[in-house]
Amino acid sequence: MKKYPKKTSGTLKVIKFTIIGELLFAGTAFYFWWRLSRSQDYRYKMKENHPAILHYYYILLETVSGSSQKDMDAIQWKTSETKES
């Protein structure tokens, strides 16, 4: 009796691709959230290069935790710029 390799259906391939894509997206999103949460320098870099991303980060952070990180960053960056001048 001849054995034939199992054929995977197209639906199964799509499901696998979707799950892998979602895991990659979630991992990337977590990495950026972690970086934004931990590093004020990284937030400043995002402010200079991608202000919309930082804006939505602050909105989500205020919604989730009620934190006023935006105000603290603005004060810190203002004092840093004054010291440099």
Buried (B, 14 or more C-beta within 10 A) or exposed (E): EEEEEEEEEEEEEEEEEEEEEEEEEEEEEEEBEEBBEEEBEBBBEBBEEEEEEBEEBBEEBEEEEEEEBBEEBEEEBEEEEEEEE
